[in-house]
Amino acid sequence: MNSPSSATPLVFVTGGVVSSLGKGIAAASLAAILEARGLRVTMMKLDPYINVDPGTMSPFQHGEVYVTDDGAETDLDLGHYERFVNTRLTGRNSITTGKIYESVIRKERRGDYLGATVQVIPHITDAIKRSIDEATAGFDVALVEIGGTVGDIESLPFLEAIRQIRTERGAEKALFMHLTLVPYIAAAGELKTKPTQHSVKELRSIGIQPDVLLCRSEQPLPDGERRKIALFTNVPEKAVISAVDLDNIYKIPMWLHQQELDQIVVERLRLQDKAAATADLSEWMAVVDAAEHPIDEVTIAVVGKYVDHHDAYKSVAEALKHGGLRQRTRVVLKWMESEDIEHQGAAEALRGVDGILVPGGFGDRGFEGKVTTAQFAREHGLPYFGICYGMQAAVVDAARNLAGLEGANSTENDKQAAHPVIGLITEWRTSSGEIERRSEKSDLGGTMRLGLQEQRVKPGTLAHRLYGKDVVGERHRHRYEFNNRYRTQLEDAGLVVSAKSMDDLLVEMIELPQATHPWFLACQAHPEFLSTPRHGHPLFIGFIRAARERKANAGQAGGKLLKEATA
């Protein structure tokens, strides 16, 4: 474990009153400002659920499962982190209670504790502190978000660990920032500070005195309420920060900077020698300006299986917006349940959209709706972007309707399919060169192709034009792949294989010839995980541009834009 003097200064972010207050975005916004002041910043999430990772959790319950370069399946908050800061995160940056207890129990089984009684203090809290040190070493400052709500039993070991860190290392190495709700009671016409007071009281009862309060509210905190909260909670008035609801999350860094939150952190953690005197937020101002002053608007249908729970597609939704931001285009998302397409038909459901995106998923529910969607886009020249399951749907459509392979399907949905054009791949080569193998009997949580992997893009294709590179890296998360037995047959029928894995064994991207369709592209990987508001992603930028071209030319894709612009 690091000595107190060498340890990275830490900002611990906790939340109280209710969940879903936006701790992740608030923490990421502060990290963005600190990065804009020239500091090397990283972030991590401590999550109180027992799952070792979110990989087998329901999208309805958990939301998106985010994937890092090293193949860790993590909480969606890591997606927020990577969209706000330039640091690429790994599995070390997402720790669950399950991971901590699993590591301690493994040591106990090996006899590492020499028969001692294993307890929450010190064994569990030591393991938590060790994981924090491993994830944050070598940075100027790190933000550590504690999942859950203060007062709940689940997060107590994490809270105890960070209390110990503050005691062991001192106030110059650990700062406590607490996010609370200040509700507005419309009937009384009042903001109520009492929930915040009680939340802080709960924290103080376990030995944690917040240094900064972020008060989430529908409107800015009046000076009177700010002073009242400061007096009740023993927090300096200037450190009671108004976290007002904003119409664009990318405005939050500027809002927090205006209240000098970054300066409070810099001063408390003694970072003046490393930090620039001012924050250069010009990139964030450009993002907001592009969002608020669009020159164009397109409607994109997102045809998925979990559309009632938008958090399941958080990165996809943000990446589409990023693609629009890069060309000053507002992207309106039309969320469509793929099962509805099965019932009412694609023509009716998809009327009036400028492009279609079919994201990932699993299982047979709604899959035929995705296949029908891909067919409709193919036959009507609509820009189509398939991701993961969206690519597999496009392949099944091509097999059935271009190659004439009746009964073509994925073995995930029909193990006895006459033509299994998508199947469970049994082995592949990892980025480190090792061969991984799996079978139907493998543990569900350990059978995915995960993480950043390079692929070779075929020259002359739409994919190559968009990327402008021969080799690109994208993140994966899937069990089923394109069945190579059908590669030649499908290529002869008109499908273009535009990217393959570096060993030439796996199909990574497919498209239609640009002579027959203006923009039809699908990929097995998840490019949405590498899109950021400041830089976008070439596939999403290209897709939104194609949607703009279709709209600009009275529903005929492939024409010229009336007006060019970049953010």
C-alpha positions in Angstrom: 0.0 0.0 0.0 1.2 3.5 -0.8 2.6 5.6 2.0 0.5 8.6 2.9 3.1 11.0 1.5 3.3 9.3 -1.9 -0.4 8.5 -2.3 -2.5 10.2 -4.9 -4.8 13.0 -3.5 -8.4 11.7 -3.6 -11.8 13.3 -3.9 -14.5 10.9 -2.5 -18.0 11.5 -3.9 -20.9 10.2 -1.9 -24.7 10.7 -2.3 -27.6 11.0 0.0 -31.3 11.3 0.4 -32.2 9.3 -2.8 -30.4 7.4 -5.5 -29.9 8.5 -9.1 -28.9 12.1 -8.2 -26.2 12.1 -10.7 -23.1 11.4 -8.7 -21.3 10.0 -11.7 -21.9 13.0 -14.0 -21.2 15.5 -11.1 -17.9 13.7 -10.4 -17.0 13.5 -14.1 -17.7 17.2 -14.6 -15.4 18.1 -11.7 -12.8 15.8 -13.2 -13.2 17.6 -16.5 -12.5 21.0 -15.0 -9.4 19.7 -13.1 -8.2 18.1 -16.3 -8.7 21.5 -18.0 -6.4 23.0 -15.4 -3.6 20.7 -16.6 -3.9 18.0 -14.0 -3.5 14.3 -14.7 -6.9 12.9 -13.6 -8.4 9.5 -13.2 -11.7 8.2 -11.8 -13.1 5.1 -10.2 -16.4 3.7 -9.0 -17.0 1.6 -5.8 -20.3 -0.2 -6.3 -22.1 -1.9 -3.3 -23.7 -4.7 -5.2 -22.6 -8.3 -4.6 -22.2 -9.1 -8.4 -18.6 -9.6 -9.3 -19.4 -7.6 -12.4 -22.5 -6.3 -14.1 -22.1 -8.7 -17.1 -24.9 -11.0 -16.3 -27.3 -8.3 -14.8 -30.6 -7.5 -16.4 -30.5 -4.3 -18.6 -33.9 -3.4 -17.1 -32.5 -3.4 -13.6 -29.0 -2.2 -14.1 -28.9 -0.2 -17.4 -26.0 -0.4 -19.7 -23.0 -2.7 -19.2 -20.0 -0.7 -20.2 -16.8 -2.3 -21.5 -13.2 -1.1 -21.1 -10.2 -1.7 -23.2 -9.0 -4.6 -21.0 -12.4 -6.3 -21.3 -13.8 -5.5 -17.9 -17.6 -5.3 -17.8 -18.4 -2.3 -15.6 -21.1 0.1 -14.4 -22.4 2.6 -16.9 -20.9 5.4 -14.8 -17.5 4.5 -16.3 -19.0 5.6 -19.6 -19.8 9.0 -18.1 -16.2 9.2 -16.9 -14.6 8.4 -20.2 -16.9 10.9 -22.0 -15.8 13.7 -19.7 -12.1 12.9 -19.2 -9.4 11.8 -21.6 -8.0 9.0 -19.4 -8.8 5.5 -20.7 -10.1 3.4 -17.8 -9.7 -0.3 -17.0 -11.2 -3.0 -14.8 -9.3 -1.5 -11.8 -11.5 1.6 -12.0 -14.7 -0.3 -11.2 -14.8 -2.3 -8.0 -17.9 -4.0 -6.5 -18.5 -5.4 -3.1 -18.6 -8.8 -4.8 -15.0 -8.3 -6.1 -13.7 -7.3 -2.7 -15.3 -10.1 -0.8 -14.3 -12.6 -3.5 -10.6 -11.6 -3.3 -10.6 -11.7 0.6 -12.3 -15.1 0.7 -9.9 -16.5 -1.9 -7.0 -15.4 0.3 -8.6 -16.9 3.4 -9.1 -20.3 1.5 -5.4 -20.3 0.5 -4.4 -19.7 4.2 -2.9 -16.3 3.6 -4.3 -15.0 6.9 -2.7 -17.9 8.8 -6.0 -18.9 10.4 -6.8 -15.5 11.8 -10.5 -14.4 12.1 -11.3 -12.5 8.9 -13.4 -9.4 9.5 -14.7 -6.3 7.8 -12.1 -4.3 9.7 -9.3 -4.6 8.8 -9.4 -7.3 6.1 -12.3 -6.0 3.9 -11.4 -2.3 4.4 -7.7 -3.0 3.7 -8.7 -4.7 0.4 -10.9 -1.7 -0.5 -8.0 0.7 0.2 -5.6 -1.5 -1.8 -8.0 -1.4 -4.8 -8.2 2.4 -4.6 -4.4 2.7 -4.5 -4.0 0.4 -7.5 -6.5 2.3 -9.6 -5.2 5.8 -8.8 -1.4 5.5 -8.5 0.6 7.9 -10.7 -2.0 10.6 -11.1 -2.1 14.1 -9.8 -5.7 13.6 -8.4 -8.4 11.0 -8.5 -12.1 11.1 -8.0 -13.7 8.1 -6.3 -17.4 7.7 -6.5 -19.1 5.6 -3.8 -22.2 3.9 -5.2 -25.5 3.7 -3.3 -27.0 6.1 -0.8 -25.5 7.1 2.6 -27.5 5.4 5.3 -27.9 2.2 3.4 -26.2 -0.9 4.8 -24.6 -2.0 1.5 -22.1 0.8 1.2 -21.0 0.9 4.8 -17.7 -1.0 4.2 -16.7 1.5 1.5 -17.6 4.5 3.7 -15.6 3.0 6.5 -12.6 2.5 4.2 -12.6 6.1 3.0 -13.0 7.4 6.6 -9.8 5.4 7.4 -8.0 6.9 4.4 -8.7 10.4 5.6 -7.5 9.6 9.1 -4.4 7.9 7.9 -3.4 10.3 5.2 -4.8 13.6 6.4 -7.1 16.3 5.0 -4.5 17.2 2.3 -4.8 13.8 0.7 -8.5 13.1 1.0 -11.5 15.4 0.4 -15.2 14.4 1.0 -17.7 15.7 -1.5 -21.4 14.9 -0.8 -24.2 15.2 -3.3 -27.7 15.7 -1.8 -31.2 16.5 -2.9 -32.8 19.9 -2.1 -36.4 19.3 -3.2 -38.7 22.0 -4.3 -42.2 21.7 -2.8 -44.4 23.4 -5.3 -47.5 23.6 -3.0 -45.5 25.5 -0.4 -43.3 27.3 -3.0 -40.2 26.4 -1.0 -36.9 24.7 -1.3 -36.5 22.3 1.6 -33.0 21.9 3.2 -34.0 19.4 5.8 -33.2 16.2 3.7 -29.7 17.6 3.1 -29.2 18.3 6.8 -30.3 14.7 7.7 -28.1 13.2 5.0 -25.0 15.0 6.3 -26.0 14.1 9.9 -26.0 10.4 8.8 -22.5 10.8 7.3 -21.2 12.5 10.4 -22.5 9.7 12.6 -20.0 7.3 11.0 -17.1 9.8 11.2 -17.2 11.6 7.9 -17.5 15.3 7.8 -18.1 16.6 4.2 -15.8 19.3 2.9 -18.0 20.2 -0.1 -21.7 19.8 -0.6 -23.3 19.6 -4.0 -26.9 20.4 -3.7 -29.1 19.0 -6.5 -32.2 21.1 -7.1 -34.5 22.2 -9.8 -33.4 25.9 -9.5 -30.3 27.7 -8.2 -29.9 27.8 -4.4 -30.8 31.2 -3.0 -28.1 32.7 -0.7 -30.4 32.3 2.4 -30.7 28.5 1.8 -27.0 28.2 1.0 -26.1 29.9 4.3 -28.7 27.8 6.3 -27.2 24.6 4.8 -23.7 25.7 5.6 -24.6 26.4 9.3 -26.4 23.2 9.8 -23.8 20.9 8.2 -20.6 22.6 9.3 -19.5 23.2 5.7 -18.1 26.6 4.6 -20.7 28.6 2.7 -18.5 28.9 -0.4 -18.3 25.1 -0.4 -22.1 24.7 -0.6 -22.4 24.3 -4.4 -25.6 24.6 -6.3 -26.0 21.6 -8.7 -29.0 22.8 -10.6 -30.8 20.8 -13.2 -29.5 21.7 -16.6 -30.9 21.0 -20.1 -27.5 19.7 -21.3 -25.2 17.6 -19.1 -22.2 19.0 -20.9 -22.9 22.5 -19.4 -22.2 21.1 -15.9 -18.4 21.7 -16.0 -18.9 25.4 -16.7 -21.6 25.7 -14.1 -19.4 24.1 -11.4 -16.4 26.1 -12.5 -18.4 29.4 -12.1 -18.9 28.5 -8.4 -15.2 27.8 -8.1 -15.5 24.2 -7.2 -12.3 23.3 -8.9 -10.4 26.0 -6.9 -11.8 24.7 -3.6 -10.4 21.2 -4.5 -7.1 22.6 -5.7 -6.6 24.6 -2.5 -7.8 21.8 -0.1 -5.6 19.2 -1.7 -2.6 21.6 -2.1 -2.4 21.1 -5.9 -1.5 24.8 -6.7 2.0 23.8 -7.9 0.6 21.3 -10.4 -2.5 23.0 -11.6 -2.8 25.9 -14.1 -4.2 29.1 -12.6 -7.3 28.9 -14.9 -9.2 26.2 -16.5 -9.3 26.0 -20.3 -12.9 25.0 -21.0 -13.0 26.1 -24.6 -13.7 22.6 -25.9 -16.7 22.3 -23.6 -17.9 25.7 -24.6 -17.7 24.6 -28.2 -19.7 21.4 -27.4 -22.5 23.5 -25.7 -22.5 26.1 -28.5 -22.9 23.4 -31.2 -25.8 21.9 -29.2 -27.5 25.2 -28.7 -27.1 26.6 -32.2 -27.7 23.7 -34.6 -28.1 24.3 -38.4 -29.8 21.0 -39.0 -32.0 18.3 -37.3 -32.5 14.6 -38.1 -34.7 11.9 -36.6 -33.1 8.6 -35.9 -35.1 5.5 -35.0 -33.4 3.3 -32.3 -34.9 -0.1 -32.7 -34.1 -2.1 -29.6 -35.3 -4.5 -27.0 -35.1 -2.4 -23.8 -36.3 1.0 -25.1 -38.5 1.6 -22.1 -35.3 1.8 -20.1 -33.1 4.3 -22.0 -30.1 3.7 -19.6 -29.7 0.3 -21.3 -28.5 2.3 -24.4 -26.9 5.2 -22.7 -23.6 5.2 -24.7 -25.5 4.7 -28.0 -27.8 7.6 -27.3 -24.8 9.8 -26.4 -22.7 8.7 -29.3 -25.6 9.6 -31.7 -25.8 13.1 -30.1 -22.0 13.4 -30.4 -22.1 12.5 -34.1 -24.6 15.4 -34.5 -22.6 17.8 -32.4 -19.6 17.5 -34.7 -21.7 18.9 -37.6 -24.1 21.2 -35.6 -27.0 18.9 -36.0 -29.7 18.2 -33.4 -30.4 14.4 -33.2 -33.9 13.5 -32.2 -34.2 9.9 -31.1 -37.3 7.9 -31.8 -37.2 4.9 -29.5 -38.9 1.8 -31.0 -39.5 -1.6 -29.4 -38.4 -4.2 -31.9 -41.4 -6.4 -31.0 -43.7 -3.6 -32.2 -42.1 -3.8 -35.6 -43.1 -7.5 -35.7 -46.7 -6.6 -35.0 -47.3 -3.4 -37.0 -44.7 -3.7 -39.8 -41.7 -1.6 -40.5 -43.3 0.7 -43.1 -45.8 2.1 -40.6 -43.4 2.2 -37.6 -40.5 3.7 -39.3 -42.4 6.4 -41.4 -40.6 9.8 -41.4 -37.3 8.8 -39.9 -34.0 9.9 -41.5 -31.9 6.9 -40.3 -32.2 3.7 -38.4 -29.8 2.3 -35.7 -30.3 -1.2 -34.3 -28.2 -1.7 -31.2 -27.0 -4.7 -29.2 -29.1 -7.2 -27.2 -29.5 -10.9 -26.6 -32.2 -13.6 -26.8 -34.9 -14.3 -29.4 -37.5 -11.8 -28.1 -37.8 -9.1 -30.7 -35.0 -10.4 -32.9 -37.3 -10.9 -35.9 -38.3 -7.2 -35.6 -34.7 -6.3 -35.9 -34.3 -8.5 -39.0 -37.4 -6.8 -40.6 -36.0 -3.4 -39.7 -32.7 -4.2 -41.5 -34.6 -5.5 -44.5 -36.7 -2.3 -44.7 -33.7 -0.1 -44.5 -31.9 -2.1 -47.2 -34.8 -2.1 -49.6 -35.7 1.6 -49.1 -32.3 3.1 -49.1 -32.5 4.3 -45.5 -29.2 4.9 -43.7 -28.8 1.8 -41.5 -26.3 1.4 -38.6 -26.2 -2.0 -36.9 -24.2 -2.6 -33.8 -23.6 -6.2 -32.4 -27.0 -7.8 -32.5 -27.9 -5.1 -35.2 -25.1 -6.5 -37.4 -26.3 -10.1 -36.8 -29.9 -9.1 -37.8 -28.5 -7.5 -41.0 -26.6 -10.7 -41.8 -29.7 -12.9 -41.2 -31.7 -10.6 -43.5 -29.0 -10.8 -46.2 -28.9 -14.6 -45.9 -32.6 -15.0 -46.2 -33.5 -12.4 -48.7 -30.3 -11.9 -50.8 -28.7 -15.3 -50.7 -32.0 -17.3 -50.6 -31.0 -19.3 -47.5 -34.4 -20.1 -46.2 -34.5 -20.7 -42.4 -31.2 -18.7 -41.8 -30.9 -17.6 -38.2 -28.6 -17.3 -35.3 -28.0 -20.4 -33.2 -28.7 -18.2 -30.1 -32.3 -18.2 -31.2 -32.6 -21.5 -33.1 -30.0 -24.2 -32.3 -31.5 -26.3 -35.2 -31.4 -23.5 -37.8 -31.2 -24.8 -41.4 -28.5 -22.1 -42.0 -26.8 -21.0 -38.9 -25.2 -17.8 -40.3 -24.5 -16.6 -36.8 -23.1 -19.0 -34.3 -21.3 -19.4 -31.0 -17.6 -19.1 -31.7 -15.6 -21.6 -29.8 -12.2 -20.0 -29.9 -10.5 -16.6 -30.7 -7.2 -14.9 -30.2 -7.0 -12.1 -27.5 -5.1 -8.9 -27.9 -2.2 -10.4 -26.0 -2.0 -13.3 -28.5 -3.5 -16.0 -26.3 -6.1 -18.4 -27.6 -9.3 -18.4 -25.6 -11.9 -21.3 -25.9 -15.4 -21.8 -24.8 -18.4 -24.1 -25.3 -22.1 -24.2 -24.6 -21.2 -25.5 -21.1 -19.0 -22.5 -20.2 -20.1 -20.1 -17.5 -22.4 -17.5 -19.0 -20.3 -14.7 -17.5 -17.1 -16.0 -19.0 -18.1 -16.7 -22.6 -17.9 -13.3 -24.2 -15.4 -11.8 -26.6 -14.5 -8.7 -24.6 -12.4 -5.6 -24.7 -10.5 -3.6 -27.3 -9.4 -5.6 -30.3 -7.8 -4.5 -33.6 -9.4 -5.2 -37.0 -8.2 -4.7 -40.5 -10.5 -2.5 -42.7 -10.8 -3.2 -46.4 -9.7 -0.4 -48.7 -12.4 1.1 -50.9 -15.2 0.4 -48.5 -17.5 2.8 -46.7 -15.9 1.7 -43.4 -12.4 2.6 -44.7 -13.6 6.0 -46.0 -15.2 6.8 -42.6 -12.2 5.7 -40.5 -9.5 6.8 -42.9 -7.3 4.0 -41.5 -6.3 0.5 -42.5 -6.3 -0.8 -38.9 -8.7 0.3 -36.1 -9.4 -0.8 -32.5 -13.0 -1.2 -31.1 -14.4 -2.7 -28.0 -16.3 -5.9 -28.0 -19.0 -7.6 -25.9 -20.8 -10.6 -27.4 -21.0 -14.4 -27.5 -22.1 -15.0 -31.1 -20.3 -14.3 -34.3 -20.6 -14.4 -38.1 -20.3 -18.0 -39.3 -17.4 -18.2 -41.7 -18.9 -21.1 -43.5 -21.3 -18.7 -45.2 -18.8 -15.9 -45.9 -18.3 -16.7 -49.6 -22.0 -17.4 -50.2 -23.1 -14.1 -48.7 -20.4 -12.1 -50.5 -21.5 -13.6 -53.8 -25.0 -12.4 -52.9 -23.9 -8.8 -52.5 -22.8 -8.5 -48.9 -19.5 -6.7 -48.4 -17.2 -7.9 -45.6 -15.5 -4.5 -44.8 -13.4 -5.5 -41.8 -11.9 -8.7 -40.3 -9.9 -9.5 -37.2 -6.2 -9.3 -37.6 -5.9 -13.1 -37.9 -8.5 -13.0 -40.7 -10.8 -15.4 -38.9 -13.6 -13.2 -37.6 -15.9 -10.9 -39.6 -16.0 -7.5 -37.8 -17.9 -5.3 -40.2 -20.3 -5.7 -43.1 -21.9 -3.3 -45.5 -23.7 -3.0 -48.7 -22.0 -1.8 -51.9 -22.4 2.0 -52.1 -23.6 1.5 -55.7 -26.7 -0.3 -54.4 -27.2 1.5 -51.1 -26.0 5.0 -50.0 -25.2 4.0 -46.3 -25.7 0.6 -44.9 -23.1 -0.5 -42.4 -23.0 -2.8 -39.4 -20.3 -3.8 -37.0 -19.8 -6.6 -34.4 -18.0 -4.3 -31.9 -19.5 -1.5 -29.9 -18.1 1.8 -31.3 -20.4 3.8 -29.0 -18.0 3.1 -26.1 -15.2 5.2 -27.7 -17.4 8.2 -28.6 -16.9 11.5 -26.7 -18.7 14.8 -27.0 -15.5 16.6 -27.8 -14.3 14.3 -30.6 -17.3 12.1 -31.6 -16.7 8.8 -33.5 -16.2 8.4 -37.2 -19.0 5.8 -37.7 -21.5 7.9 -35.8 -20.5 11.1 -37.5 -20.8 9.4 -40.9 -24.2 7.9 -40.0 -25.6 11.3 -39.0 -24.2 12.9 -42.1 -25.9 10.2 -44.2 -29.2 10.9 -42.4 -28.7 14.6 -43.1 -28.1 13.9 -46.8 -31.2 11.8 -47.1 -33.3 14.6 -45.4 -31.8 17.3 -47.5 -32.7 15.5 -50.7 -36.4 14.9 -50.1 -36.0 11.4 -48.8 -33.4 10.4 -51.4 -30.2 9.5 -49.7 -26.7 10.2 -51.1 -27.2 13.7 -52.3 -25.4 16.9 -51.3 -26.0 18.8 -48.1 -27.4 22.3 -48.4 -25.2 23.6 -45.7 -21.9 22.4 -44.3 -20.8 22.9 -40.7 -18.5 21.5 -38.0 -18.5 22.1 -34.3 
